[in-house]
Amino acid sequence: MRIVIVGASGNAGTALLRRLHQDGNHELTGVVRRVPQTSAAPYDGVRWHSCDIGAYGATDRLAELFDGADAVVHLAWQIQPSHDQRRLHRTNVGGSRAVIEAAVRAGVPALVVASSVGVYAPGPKDQRVAESWPHTGVPGSSYSMHKAAVEALLDRAEEKHPSLRVVRLRPGLIFQRDAGTEIGRYFLGPLAPTGLLRFGRIPLVPSDPALRVQAVHADDVADAYARAVAADVRGAFNIAADPVLTPQVAAALFHGRAVGVPGGLLRVAAGVTWRLRLQPVDSGWVRLALNAPLMSCERAATQLGWRPRTDAATALRELVDGMATHAHTEAPPLSDAATMAGRPGGLLRGRLPGTGDPY
């Protein structure tokens, strides 16, 4: 198959390249803002093209790249700079619109899109919801509302173009060791002493009853994408592994203690430190963690034959080890370059957390 992957050099994209290389019978095209300057696996054997999907004229460029493709997988998403919401909307919503329109224009048979648990409206933490749960987002979280806006675009595309097979994967948090530096930059920032994590200990873990989230290893997400490309399926699929991650689970994993902190206080703390440019994520991420429902993955099991190989606790432990050791790859999003935003060297160059682009 000829598969075009938009956002092929990020966390999920890197894992998907690994997975598709295993098949050995695909022609792979990667579309990214910054082309990897490396021939190392898994970036080898890929035809790379640079395109800012949020830029003017991106639809025309993408339609050219999509021409003749059997499937397009859209993984591109921008989380930072969080202090520039206009830019994030430009890439996430405007860029996704360009991808969808280009797929239609090029006559691509299948479009597989990265959605998220974040697309769901607030839901239960004591039972699991199916894909029919409202996908209208969590108010107060720009990430969530952008995901909801993109799925609304997909709804309209499906209605207008029934011949286009549209699949949306809705994974939980995506972890792998090689993303340790990237996730540390995006979510912790340059002031976090991630080197201390090498001891495998987190002494205190903030705890609220609603802090119950799901995660999945990047390689398992990649397997779900590969199955969605190959199978004659449509619609949404929840993707997550057990166990549900709670403060108590994290405390046990990292030899610490869960300490009760009200969710409202966590939101305030995140908001204040974000406004002061001390860390890169706003209070919307706390709001999302407190309100996103738990997902049932029964549909993925029955229709895709998908089951995770790595449990969520192991995936979390692997990620934390990657943060401690500055694990990375040579692709720009996963780079360990010391001067990048979110790292101490970037801070010394005046790049405050959550500001500046490219991040």
C-alpha positions in Angstrom: 0.0 0.0 0.0 1.0 3.6 -0.5 0.4 5.3 2.8 0.9 9.0 3.5 1.5 9.9 7.1 1.0 13.6 8.1 3.0 14.2 11.3 5.1 11.1 10.8 8.1 12.2 12.9 6.3 12.7 16.3 5.5 10.4 19.2 2.8 8.3 17.5 4.2 8.8 14.0 7.6 7.4 15.0 5.9 4.3 16.4 3.7 3.9 13.3 6.8 4.0 11.1 8.3 1.2 13.2 5.1 -0.8 12.9 4.7 -0.3 9.1 8.3 -1.1 8.4 7.7 -4.5 10.0 5.2 -5.3 7.2 7.9 -4.6 4.6 5.4 -4.1 1.8 4.4 -0.4 2.1 5.4 2.7 0.2 5.6 5.3 2.9 5.5 9.1 2.5 6.0 11.4 5.5 4.6 14.9 5.6 6.1 17.1 8.4 7.0 20.7 9.1 10.7 19.8 9.7 12.1 16.9 7.7 14.3 14.5 9.8 17.9 14.9 8.9 18.8 11.3 9.6 18.8 8.0 7.8 18.4 6.0 11.0 15.5 3.7 11.6 12.6 4.1 11.6 12.9 7.3 9.5 14.8 5.5 6.7 12.9 4.2 3.6 10.4 7.1 3.8 9.8 9.8 1.2 9.9 13.0 3.2 8.1 16.2 2.3 8.0 19.5 4.2 4.6 21.1 4.6 3.1 23.4 7.3 -0.5 22.2 7.1 -1.8 25.4 8.7 -0.2 27.7 6.1 -2.0 29.4 3.3 -2.1 27.1 0.2 -1.5 23.9 2.3 -4.5 22.2 0.8 -3.1 22.4 -2.8 0.3 21.1 -1.6 -1.3 18.2 0.3 -3.5 17.2 -2.5 -0.4 16.8 -4.7 1.2 14.6 -2.1 -1.9 12.5 -1.5 -2.5 11.8 -5.2 -2.4 8.0 -5.7 -2.3 7.2 -2.0 -4.3 4.2 -0.7 -4.6 5.8 2.7 -3.7 9.0 4.6 -3.0 8.9 8.3 -3.3 12.3 9.9 -1.3 12.5 13.2 -0.1 16.2 13.0 -1.0 18.2 16.1 0.5 21.1 17.9 0.4 21.3 21.8 2.9 24.1 22.2 3.4 27.1 22.4 0.4 27.2 24.8 0.6 31.0 25.1 -0.2 31.3 21.4 -3.7 29.9 21.0 -4.1 31.4 17.6 -1.2 29.4 16.3 -2.4 26.2 17.9 -5.9 26.6 16.3 -4.3 27.4 13.0 -2.4 24.1 13.0 -4.8 21.9 14.8 -8.2 22.9 13.3 -7.1 24.8 10.2 -4.5 22.3 9.3 -6.8 19.4 9.8 -9.4 21.1 7.6 -6.7 21.3 4.9 -5.8 17.6 5.3 -9.5 16.6 5.0 -10.1 18.8 2.0 -6.9 17.5 0.3 -7.9 13.9 0.9 -11.3 14.5 -0.8 -9.7 16.4 -3.7 -7.1 13.7 -4.3 -9.8 10.9 -4.1 -8.0 9.1 -1.3 -10.0 6.0 -0.4 -9.3 6.0 3.4 -8.5 8.8 5.9 -7.4 7.7 9.4 -7.3 10.5 11.9 -5.7 10.9 15.4 -8.4 12.0 17.8 -8.2 11.5 21.5 -10.0 10.7 24.7 -10.0 14.5 25.0 -12.7 14.7 22.4 -15.3 13.4 24.8 -17.7 15.5 26.9 -17.2 15.2 30.7 -18.1 11.7 31.7 -17.9 9.0 34.4 -14.8 7.8 36.3 -16.5 4.7 37.7 -17.6 3.1 34.4 -16.4 3.0 30.8 -18.1 4.8 27.9 -18.3 3.5 24.3 -17.6 5.6 21.2 -21.2 6.8 21.2 -20.5 9.1 24.2 -20.9 12.8 23.0 -17.7 14.1 21.3 -18.2 17.7 22.2 -15.1 18.2 24.3 -14.4 19.5 27.8 -15.1 23.2 28.1 -12.1 25.1 29.4 -9.6 22.9 27.6 -8.4 24.2 24.3 -6.9 20.9 23.4 -10.2 19.2 24.0 -12.2 21.8 22.1 -9.8 21.6 19.1 -10.2 17.8 19.0 -14.0 18.3 19.1 -13.8 20.8 16.3 -11.8 18.5 14.1 -14.2 15.6 14.7 -17.1 18.0 13.6 -15.2 18.5 10.4 -14.9 14.8 9.9 -18.7 14.4 10.6 -19.4 16.8 7.7 -16.9 15.2 5.4 -18.5 11.8 6.0 -21.9 13.2 5.3 -20.8 14.9 2.0 -18.4 12.2 0.8 -19.7 8.8 1.7 -17.2 7.1 -0.5 -14.4 8.3 1.8 -13.7 5.8 4.5 -13.1 7.8 7.7 -11.6 6.3 10.8 -10.9 8.2 14.1 -8.8 6.7 16.8 -9.3 8.0 20.3 -6.4 7.0 22.4 -5.6 7.8 26.0 -2.2 9.3 26.9 0.5 7.9 24.6 3.7 6.8 26.3 7.0 5.5 25.1 10.6 5.8 26.3 11.9 7.7 23.2 9.3 10.4 23.8 10.7 11.2 27.3 12.5 14.4 26.3 9.7 15.6 24.1 6.9 15.1 26.7 9.2 16.6 29.4 9.6 19.7 27.2 5.9 20.0 26.4 4.4 19.3 29.8 7.0 19.9 32.5 9.3 22.6 31.0 12.9 23.6 31.7 12.6 24.1 35.4 11.5 20.6 36.3 14.3 18.5 37.8 13.7 15.5 35.6 17.2 14.1 36.3 16.0 13.2 39.8 13.6 10.7 38.2 16.6 8.4 37.5 16.2 7.1 41.1 12.7 5.8 40.2 11.1 7.8 43.0 8.3 10.4 43.1 7.9 11.1 46.9 4.5 12.9 46.7 1.8 12.4 44.1 -1.2 14.9 44.2 -4.4 13.0 44.6 -8.1 13.8 43.8 -10.8 11.2 43.3 -11.4 12.4 39.8 -7.7 12.0 38.7 -8.3 8.7 36.9 -6.8 8.6 33.4 -6.0 6.0 30.8 -2.8 5.5 28.9 -1.4 3.3 26.1 2.0 2.4 24.8 2.9 4.1 21.5 3.7 0.8 19.9 0.2 -0.4 20.7 -1.4 2.8 19.3 0.7 2.2 16.1 -0.7 -1.3 15.8 -4.2 0.1 16.0 -3.4 2.6 13.3 -2.0 -0.1 11.1 -5.1 -2.3 11.6 -7.4 0.7 10.9 -5.6 1.3 7.6 -5.8 -2.3 6.5 -9.3 -3.2 7.7 -12.6 -2.3 6.0 -13.8 -0.3 9.0 -15.2 3.1 9.6 -16.0 5.3 12.6 -14.4 5.8 16.0 -12.3 3.4 18.1 -11.2 3.9 21.7 -7.6 2.8 22.4 -6.3 2.4 25.9 -4.6 -0.2 28.2 -5.3 -1.3 31.7 -4.8 -0.5 34.5 -6.5 2.9 34.9 -3.8 5.3 36.1 -4.6 6.9 39.5 -2.5 8.8 42.0 -2.4 5.6 44.1 -1.1 3.5 41.2 1.6 6.1 40.4 2.6 6.4 44.1 3.0 2.6 44.3 5.0 2.5 41.0 7.4 5.2 42.1 7.7 4.5 45.9 5.9 7.6 46.9 2.7 8.6 48.7 -0.5 10.0 47.3 -1.5 13.2 49.0 -5.0 14.6 48.8 -5.2 17.9 46.9 -8.6 19.2 45.7 -8.9 19.4 41.9 -9.8 23.0 42.1 -6.6 23.8 43.8 -4.6 21.9 41.2 -6.3 24.0 38.5 -5.5 27.2 40.2 -1.9 26.2 40.7 -1.5 25.2 37.1 -3.1 28.5 35.9 -0.9 30.7 38.1 2.4 28.9 37.3 1.5 28.9 33.6 0.7 32.7 33.6 4.1 33.3 35.3 5.8 31.3 32.6 7.1 28.8 35.1 5.8 25.7 33.3 4.2 25.2 29.9 0.7 23.8 30.4 -2.4 25.8 31.4 -5.2 24.8 33.7 -7.2 23.3 30.9 -5.1 20.2 31.1 -6.0 19.7 34.7 -9.7 20.3 33.9 -9.4 17.7 31.1 -7.8 15.1 33.4 -10.5 15.6 36.0 -13.4 15.4 33.5 -12.4 13.1 30.7 -14.4 9.8 30.9 -12.9 6.3 31.1 -13.2 4.5 27.8 -14.3 1.0 26.8 -12.1 -0.5 24.1 -14.5 -3.4 23.2 -15.1 -2.1 19.7 -11.4 -2.0 18.9 -11.1 -5.6 20.2 -14.0 -6.9 18.2 -13.7 -5.0 14.9 -9.9 -4.4 14.7 -8.8 -7.5 16.6 -6.7 -5.0 18.7 -5.5 -5.7 22.2 -2.6 -3.9 23.9 0.6 -5.8 24.5 2.0 -3.4 27.2 0.0 -2.5 30.3 -0.4 1.2 31.1 1.7 1.0 34.3 4.6 -0.4 32.4 4.2 2.3 29.7 4.2 5.0 32.4 7.3 3.5 34.0 9.1 3.5 30.6 8.1 7.1 29.9 9.4 8.3 33.3 12.7 6.5 32.6 12.9 8.2 29.3 12.4 11.6 31.0 15.1 10.8 33.5 17.6 9.8 30.8 16.6 12.4 28.2 15.6 9.6 25.8 15.0 10.9 22.2 15.3 10.2 18.5 16.9 12.3 15.8 13.6 13.6 14.5 13.0 17.3 15.3 9.9 16.8 17.6 11.7 14.1 19.7 15.1 15.8 19.6 17.2 16.4 22.8 18.8 19.6 21.4 19.7 21.6 24.5 18.6 24.9 23.1 15.0 23.9 22.2 12.1 25.5 24.0 11.2 23.6 27.1 14.8 22.8 27.9 17.3 24.7 30.1 19.4 25.8 27.2 16.3 27.3 25.6 15.5 29.1 28.8 19.0 30.6 28.8 18.2 31.9 25.3 15.1 33.7 26.5 12.6 31.0 25.4 10.1 30.9 28.3 7.9 27.9 28.8 4.9 27.8 26.5 6.2 30.5 24.2 7.9 30.6 20.8 7.6 28.6 17.6 8.7 26.2 16.4 8.6 24.5 19.8 
